[in-house]
Amino acid sequence: MQTHRSAQEEPAGSKVVLVTGASSGIGEAVAARLAAEGHVVVAGARRTDRLKELAESTAETAARAGGGVHPARLDVTERADVDAFVRDARERHGRVDAVVDNAGVMPLSRLDSLLVEEWDRMIDVNIRGLLHGIAAALPVFTAQGSGHVVTVASIAAHEVAPTGAVYCGTKHAAWAITEGLRIESDPGIRVTTVSPGVVESELADSITDPGAAEAMRAYRAYAIGPDAIAGAVSYALAQPADVDVNEIVVRPAGLR
């Protein structure tokens, strides 16, 4: 029978952190950084081969700090998947200290392109996926009397750009939902929204609209590395229990 370390056996200061969308980009950087800082990271995504590579590539550095990356197959659009993701992590590690709701898609297009299936995909992943994460984690956090929800939103939550109406709408919804959770949550539960500007990632690769793809190429020249966002997440998680970092906006210095 396989055995697992109990919560009491985790290194001092270590947290059990769940990260969605961890197979690339910001999610991958967050998982790697937190594991290197000694946290136990359960990394969720559909591409389990990428997660296994992440676990292997970070194993030595994470082990020195007492942390590690544990891959878990996850589709955030499926509520049962997300429920199992949280439940299995709690059963394995004895607790869940934080959930980083990072999974997102960004197939930008003008509204008159009528790419309705892509709109639906953004709604399913960026909004419904976040809600599934909250629904799965909140009862656990309430029972524990503590927990931390971190939503990776976007600067698009605060401004609307051409070709971004639907994407910006989903990210504003993510911001609003997370802010609502902060207002409603018990004192022991902390809530943070991290809103990145342009970041090096695979997100733009899903853009099928030619005009939107061309516009994004100009922005990508200013993109910052995903570890900048991982640093923001790390900062929020590292604060004392009585400090709640509500929102962090991280932009490329060269883009106004």
VEXDOSE-387834 format. One record per residue (C-alpha): residue number from 1; x, y, z; chain. Coordinates in pm, 1 decimal. Layout:
<rs>
> NUM; X; Y; Z; A
...
</rs>
This chain:
<rs>
> 1; 0.0; 0.0; 0.0; A
> 2; 132.8; 342.9; -95.4; A
> 3; 187.1; 581.6; 193.3; A
> 4; 197.6; 960.4; 193.1; A
> 5; 344.0; 1217.2; 424.4; A
> 6; 91.6; 1359.3; 666.8; A
> 7; 35.8; 1730.6; 710.3; A
> 8; 247.7; 1715.0; 1024.5; A
> 9; 541.2; 1573.2; 826.2; A
> 10; 554.4; 1854.5; 573.1; A
> 11; 848.2; 2095.4; 620.7; A
> 12; 786.8; 2390.9; 850.9; A
> 13; 630.7; 2675.9; 656.0; A
> 14; 535.1; 2443.3; 371.6; A
> 15; 191.7; 2483.0; 218.0; A
> 16; -13.4; 2249.5; 5.8; A
> 17; -93.1; 2454.6; -303.2; A
> 18; -308.3; 2347.6; -596.6; A
> 19; -237.6; 2510.9; -933.6; A
> 20; -463.4; 2479.5; -1237.3; A
> 21; -341.4; 2523.9; -1592.2; A
> 22; 4.7; 2416.0; -1478.5; A
> 23; 130.6; 2255.0; -1799.8; A
> 24; 266.5; 2578.7; -1949.4; A
> 25; 311.1; 2952.5; -1909.9; A
> 26; 214.6; 3118.6; -1582.9; A
> 27; 80.4; 2801.8; -1423.1; A
> 28; 399.8; 2610.9; -1494.3; A
> 29; 611.2; 2896.9; -1357.2; A
> 30; 397.0; 2923.7; -1043.1; A
> 31; 420.1; 2549.7; -976.9; A
> 32; 797.6; 2544.6; -1029.0; A
> 33; 862.9; 2848.0; -811.1; A
> 34; 644.0; 2737.2; -522.5; A
> 35; 793.8; 2388.2; -524.2; A
> 36; 1143.7; 2540.6; -517.6; A
> 37; 1035.9; 2744.5; -215.0; A
> 38; 948.4; 2424.9; -28.6; A
> 39; 577.3; 2401.1; -94.5; A
> 40; 391.1; 2087.1; -193.0; A
> 41; 235.6; 2168.8; -529.2; A
> 42; -41.4; 1968.6; -690.2; A
> 43; -20.9; 2069.4; -1055.5; A
> 44; -334.4; 2019.8; -1261.7; A
> 45; -386.7; 2029.0; -1638.3; A
> 46; -509.7; 1813.6; -1925.8; A
> 47; -160.1; 1758.1; -2069.8; A
> 48; -28.1; 1514.9; -1812.5; A
> 49; 287.3; 1449.4; -2015.0; A
> 50; 386.3; 1813.9; -1966.7; A
> 51; 309.3; 1790.3; -1595.5; A
> 52; 530.8; 1484.3; -1558.0; A
> 53; 813.8; 1670.5; -1732.8; A
> 54; 761.3; 1961.7; -1493.2; A
> 55; 774.4; 1731.4; -1191.1; A
> 56; 1094.8; 1569.9; -1314.6; A
> 57; 1269.3; 1894.1; -1409.5; A
> 58; 1195.7; 2054.1; -1071.3; A
> 59; 1247.7; 1745.6; -853.2; A
> 60; 1605.2; 1811.2; -741.6; A
> 61; 1561.2; 2180.1; -658.9; A
> 62; 1225.8; 2122.4; -491.1; A
> 63; 1354.5; 1829.5; -285.5; A
> 64; 1633.6; 2040.8; -138.4; A
> 65; 1370.3; 2280.2; -6.6; A
> 66; 1132.0; 2005.6; 102.6; A
> 67; 878.5; 2069.4; -172.3; A
> 68; 770.2; 1894.8; -486.7; A
> 69; 535.5; 1893.1; -784.3; A
> 70; 263.9; 1624.5; -797.9; A
> 71; 94.1; 1596.1; -1140.1; A
> 72; -282.3; 1551.2; -1162.4; A
> 73; -498.5; 1531.8; -1471.7; A
> 74; -755.1; 1812.0; -1465.7; A
> 75; -1011.4; 1969.4; -1696.8; A
> 76; -1145.8; 2275.7; -1516.7; A
> 77; -1458.3; 2282.4; -1733.8; A
> 78; -1568.0; 1953.9; -1570.8; A
> 79; -1693.4; 2010.1; -1218.6; A
> 80; -1638.1; 1647.8; -1118.4; A
> 81; -1274.6; 1677.7; -1228.1; A
> 82; -1218.6; 1983.4; -1010.9; A
> 83; -1396.2; 1828.0; -713.3; A
> 84; -1171.6; 1522.1; -740.6; A
> 85; -862.0; 1741.9; -783.7; A
> 86; -925.3; 1913.8; -451.3; A
> 87; -1053.0; 1605.7; -269.7; A
> 88; -759.1; 1386.9; -373.2; A
> 89; -508.0; 1654.3; -269.8; A
> 90; -668.6; 1683.6; 71.6; A
> 91; -673.2; 1307.5; 121.8; A
> 92; -310.0; 1273.1; 14.1; A
> 93; -164.1; 1565.3; 208.8; A
> 94; -410.0; 1614.2; 494.1; A
> 95; -504.8; 1969.0; 399.8; A
> 96; -523.5; 2223.1; 118.2; A
> 97; -378.7; 2563.7; 197.1; A
> 98; -424.7; 2745.9; -132.4; A
> 99; -572.5; 2709.0; -477.5; A
> 100; -426.6; 2910.3; -766.0; A
> 101; -701.1; 2929.8; -1028.6; A
> 102; -484.5; 2999.4; -1332.2; A
> 103; -631.2; 2798.8; -1621.3; A
> 104; -740.7; 3024.8; -1905.1; A
> 105; -771.8; 3061.1; -2281.0; A
> 106; -746.8; 3369.5; -2503.2; A
> 107; -864.0; 3322.1; -2864.9; A
> 108; -910.4; 3694.4; -2936.4; A
> 109; -1133.5; 3813.1; -3221.4; A
> 110; -1362.6; 4095.0; -3322.0; A
> 111; -1725.5; 4038.2; -3234.8; A
> 112; -1825.6; 4060.1; -3600.5; A
> 113; -1603.4; 3760.2; -3672.0; A
> 114; -1877.6; 3560.6; -3496.6; A
> 115; -1643.2; 3295.3; -3360.0; A
> 116; -1911.8; 3180.8; -3118.6; A
> 117; -1751.1; 2847.3; -3034.1; A
> 118; -1438.9; 3032.5; -2922.8; A
> 119; -1651.0; 3266.2; -2711.9; A
> 120; -1810.6; 2962.4; -2548.6; A
> 121; -1468.7; 2811.1; -2477.9; A
> 122; -1352.3; 3129.4; -2303.2; A
> 123; -1667.6; 3136.8; -2092.0; A
> 124; -1627.7; 2768.5; -2001.6; A
> 125; -1260.4; 2788.1; -1901.3; A
> 126; -1214.9; 3144.8; -1776.3; A
> 127; -1542.3; 3178.9; -1583.2; A
> 128; -1694.2; 2837.8; -1524.9; A
> 129; -1352.0; 2686.8; -1450.4; A
> 130; -1292.5; 2950.0; -1182.6; A
> 131; -1633.3; 2887.9; -1028.3; A
> 132; -1566.3; 2514.0; -1020.6; A
> 133; -1242.1; 2581.7; -834.6; A
> 134; -1415.9; 2800.5; -579.3; A
> 135; -1699.6; 2550.9; -533.0; A
> 136; -1453.5; 2268.4; -467.9; A
> 137; -1215.9; 2457.4; -239.5; A
> 138; -1447.6; 2675.7; -33.5; A
> 139; -1604.9; 2397.5; 179.1; A
> 140; -1254.3; 2266.3; 256.8; A
> 141; -1130.8; 2609.7; 357.2; A
> 142; -1440.2; 2675.6; 566.1; A
> 143; -1396.0; 2346.2; 752.4; A
> 144; -1026.2; 2419.6; 812.9; A
> 145; -1090.1; 2780.7; 911.6; A
> 146; -819.2; 2888.8; 669.1; A
> 147; -727.9; 2887.7; 303.5; A
> 148; -624.1; 3111.6; 17.4; A
> 149; -783.5; 3152.8; -326.3; A
> 150; -561.1; 3315.8; -587.4; A
> 151; -720.6; 3402.5; -919.7; A
> 152; -497.3; 3476.9; -1215.9; A
> 153; -709.5; 3728.4; -1404.6; A
> 154; -558.6; 3977.6; -1651.1; A
> 155; -509.3; 4344.8; -1716.9; A
> 156; -802.3; 4274.1; -1949.7; A
> 157; -1016.2; 4270.7; -1637.1; A
> 158; -959.9; 4646.6; -1614.4; A
> 159; -966.7; 4764.4; -1975.3; A
> 160; -1119.7; 4660.9; -2306.3; A
> 161; -917.6; 4644.0; -2627.8; A
> 162; -1028.5; 4582.5; -2987.5; A
> 163; -1064.1; 4206.5; -3053.4; A
> 164; -1084.3; 4152.5; -2677.5; A
> 165; -1451.1; 4211.8; -2595.7; A
> 166; -1532.5; 3854.7; -2494.2; A
> 167; -1194.5; 3779.1; -2337.8; A
> 168; -1202.7; 4104.1; -2140.2; A
> 169; -1558.6; 4022.5; -2037.1; A
> 170; -1453.3; 3684.0; -1899.8; A
> 171; -1158.9; 3833.2; -1713.6; A
> 172; -1370.2; 4113.1; -1568.1; A
> 173; -1610.1; 3841.3; -1453.1; A
> 174; -1317.4; 3655.7; -1294.6; A
> 175; -1214.0; 3974.2; -1115.1; A
> 176; -1570.8; 4043.0; -997.7; A
> 177; -1629.1; 3686.8; -878.5; A
> 178; -1302.4; 3686.6; -686.1; A
> 179; -1374.6; 4024.6; -530.9; A
> 180; -1717.2; 3896.7; -430.0; A
> 181; -1554.5; 3594.1; -269.8; A
> 182; -1321.2; 3822.6; -75.5; A
> 183; -1612.7; 4026.7; 56.8; A
> 184; -1816.5; 3721.8; 152.2; A
> 185; -1542.3; 3499.4; 296.7; A
> 186; -1482.8; 3417.3; 660.3; A
> 187; -1187.2; 3601.7; 819.4; A
> 188; -953.5; 3302.4; 795.1; A
> 189; -991.4; 3275.2; 418.1; A
> 190; -772.8; 3503.8; 208.6; A
> 191; -846.1; 3602.9; -150.2; A
> 192; -608.9; 3752.1; -408.0; A
> 193; -647.7; 3854.5; -771.3; A
> 194; -330.8; 3875.0; -979.8; A
> 195; -378.2; 4065.6; -1306.4; A
> 196; -88.6; 4020.6; -1551.4; A
> 197; -21.6; 4231.2; -1854.9; A
> 198; 139.6; 4072.4; -2161.3; A
> 199; 329.1; 3759.8; -2057.2; A
> 200; 527.5; 3504.8; -2257.2; A
> 201; 291.8; 3208.0; -2289.0; A
> 202; 99.8; 2987.3; -2528.7; A
> 203; -220.9; 3187.5; -2489.1; A
> 204; -177.2; 3388.2; -2807.3; A
> 205; -113.4; 3072.0; -3009.3; A
> 206; -485.4; 2992.1; -2993.3; A
> 207; -586.2; 3308.9; -3180.9; A
> 208; -739.1; 3209.1; -3515.9; A
> 209; -863.0; 3553.4; -3622.9; A
> 210; -593.0; 3700.3; -3855.4; A
> 211; -644.8; 4062.7; -3746.7; A
> 212; -630.6; 3974.8; -3378.8; A
> 213; -321.4; 3760.2; -3431.1; A
> 214; -142.5; 4045.7; -3607.5; A
> 215; -230.6; 4293.0; -3332.4; A
> 216; -107.6; 4052.3; -3066.5; A
> 217; 229.3; 4013.5; -3240.2; A
> 218; 302.1; 4380.7; -3168.3; A
> 219; 212.9; 4341.6; -2800.9; A
> 220; 419.8; 4025.8; -2760.5; A
> 221; 735.4; 4224.7; -2827.5; A
> 222; 689.5; 4369.0; -2476.9; A
> 223; 603.6; 4040.5; -2303.4; A
> 224; 758.2; 3967.8; -1965.2; A
> 225; 849.7; 3622.1; -1838.7; A
> 226; 592.7; 3413.4; -1651.1; A
> 227; 816.9; 3396.3; -1343.2; A
> 228; 729.9; 3762.4; -1278.9; A
> 229; 373.3; 3649.9; -1217.4; A
> 230; 489.9; 3350.5; -1016.4; A
> 231; 673.4; 3598.6; -794.5; A
> 232; 352.7; 3791.7; -736.0; A
> 233; 168.7; 3473.6; -639.8; A
> 234; 453.0; 3372.1; -409.5; A
> 235; 445.8; 3713.9; -241.5; A
> 236; 72.7; 3695.1; -173.4; A
> 237; 95.3; 3343.5; -30.7; A
> 238; 392.8; 3431.2; 190.8; A
> 239; 217.3; 3704.2; 388.5; A
> 240; 122.2; 3646.9; 754.4; A
> 241; -218.5; 3492.8; 812.7; A
> 242; -365.6; 3828.5; 915.2; A
> 243; -254.8; 3999.0; 590.1; A
> 244; -464.1; 3963.3; 275.1; A
> 245; -310.6; 4097.2; -45.6; A
> 246; -627.6; 4170.3; -240.0; A
> 247; -492.8; 4253.4; -583.9; A
> 248; -163.4; 4272.7; -772.5; A
> 249; -130.1; 4418.3; -1123.1; A
> 250; 190.3; 4326.7; -1305.7; A
> 251; 262.7; 4500.6; -1638.9; A
> 252; 560.0; 4509.5; -1875.8; A
> 253; 760.9; 4820.6; -1796.9; A
> 254; 789.6; 4913.5; -2165.6; A
> 255; 417.2; 4907.0; -2246.3; A
> 256; 182.1; 5191.6; -2156.1; A
</rs>
